[in-house]
Each structure stands twice: as C-alpha cells, then as structure tokens.
Amino acid sequence: MGSETESISVSLAALFALAGALQLSRIAPVRRACLRWGYAPSRFRVTGALELLSAGLLAVPSTRPWGVALAAATNFSIVTLLLYNRAYLIALPGIGVAAALLLTLFQWA
C-alpha cells in the first residue's frame, strides 16, 4: 500500500498547491465569490497561504502527518463555506479530497 498512498499524497500536494495559487492570484471567480458571499478578500488570501503550506507539508514524507492535518482543516473550512453558500456542486470535489486525505492518513495505521 506504500506506493499508492505515496501517489495519493503527491497528487494531493499538487492539488493543494494549485488551489493555493489560484486563491492567491485572485482570479475573477474567486473575487466574485468573495463579493457575492460578503467575505473579506483577506479570507481567501489566508486560505490560499494555508493551502500552499499544506501542499509543502504533504510533499515531504516526514511532515506528511502535519500536512494531512492542516489540509483536512483547511478543506473542511472550504467545504463548509461552500455548503453554507449553497454551492453544492462546487463542494463535491472537496468532499472527494477529504476521502483522499483519509486514505493518506491510513498510511500510519
């Protein structure tokens, strides 16, 4: 099971890096969501920074447990925000990411 969880971890790291970069770049959909939902732009910048930190921690095997914990907390926050704002379809990938984080967590069990 080692290579599968390694592959999942690397994929998750890449996904969180991409998501963090998109949040920090303030692309138009992120700016529009920020305005529509009444959140300060700083919320999305903090989320982007946390996603990038999660990616870095997930990429290194010795820090992976910390990466899983931070990624799970960040992902939970994002999915909760999306569900609260009735963006159900957009929340679905986040739910899949939560399942992949669980698979990565089982590497230590």
C-alpha positions in Angstrom: 0.0 0.0 0.0 3.0 2.3 0.3 3.2 3.4 -3.3 -0.5 4.0 -3.6 -0.5 6.3 -0.6 2.7 8.0 -1.8 0.9 8.6 -5.2 -2.2 10.0 -3.4 0.0 12.2 -1.2 1.9 13.7 -4.2 -1.4 14.2 -6.1 -2.9 15.9 -3.0 0.2 18.1 -2.7 -0.1 19.2 -6.3 -3.9 19.8 -5.9 -3.4 22.0 -2.8 -0.6 23.9 -4.5 -2.8 24.6 -7.5 -5.7 25.6 -5.3 -3.5 27.9 -3.1 -2.0 29.5 -6.2 -5.5 30.2 -7.6 -6.7 31.7 -4.3 -3.6 33.9 -4.0 -3.8 35.0 -7.7 -7.3 36.4 -7.0 -8.7 35.3 -10.3 -12.1 36.6 -11.3 -14.3 33.7 -10.0 -12.6 34.0 -6.6 -13.1 37.8 -6.5 -16.8 37.4 -7.5 -17.4 34.8 -4.8 -15.7 37.0 -2.3 -18.1 39.9 -3.1 -21.2 37.7 -3.5 -20.8 36.0 -0.2 -19.7 39.1 1.7 -16.3 37.8 2.8 -13.2 40.0 3.0 -10.5 39.3 0.4 -8.1 38.5 3.2 -10.0 35.3 4.0 -9.2 33.9 0.6 -5.6 35.0 0.8 -5.2 33.3 4.2 -6.9 30.2 2.7 -4.5 30.3 -0.2 -1.5 30.5 2.0 -2.7 27.6 4.2 -3.3 25.5 1.0 0.3 26.2 -0.1 1.6 25.3 3.3 -0.4 22.1 3.3 1.0 21.3 -0.2 4.5 21.7 1.1 3.9 19.6 4.2 2.2 16.8 2.2 5.0 16.6 -0.3 7.6 15.7 2.3 7.1 12.3 3.9 8.4 13.3 7.3 6.0 16.2 7.6 3.1 14.4 5.9 1.0 13.9 9.1 1.1 17.6 9.7 0.2 18.2 6.1 -2.8 15.9 6.3 -4.0 17.6 9.5 -3.6 21.1 8.0 -5.1 20.1 4.7 -8.1 18.4 6.3 -8.8 21.5 8.5 -8.5 23.8 5.5 -10.6 21.6 3.3 -13.3 21.3 6.0 -13.4 25.1 6.2 -13.7 25.5 2.4 -16.4 22.7 2.0 -18.3 24.2 5.0 -18.2 27.7 3.4 -19.4 26.3 0.0 -22.2 24.3 1.5 -23.3 27.3 3.7 -23.5 29.4 0.5 -25.4 26.6 -1.4 -22.6 25.9 -3.8 -23.2 22.2 -3.7 -21.7 21.2 -7.0 -18.5 23.1 -6.3 -18.3 21.5 -2.8 -18.3 17.9 -4.3 -14.6 17.8 -5.2 -13.7 19.0 -1.7 -15.6 16.0 -0.3 -13.6 13.8 -2.6 -10.4 15.4 -1.3 -11.5 14.6 2.2 -11.7 11.0 1.3 -8.3 11.0 -0.3 -6.9 12.7 2.8 -8.3 9.8 4.9 -6.6 7.3 2.6 -3.3 9.1 3.1 -3.9 9.1 6.9 -4.3 5.3 6.9 -0.6 5.1 5.8 0.3 5.4 9.5 -2.3 3.0 10.8 
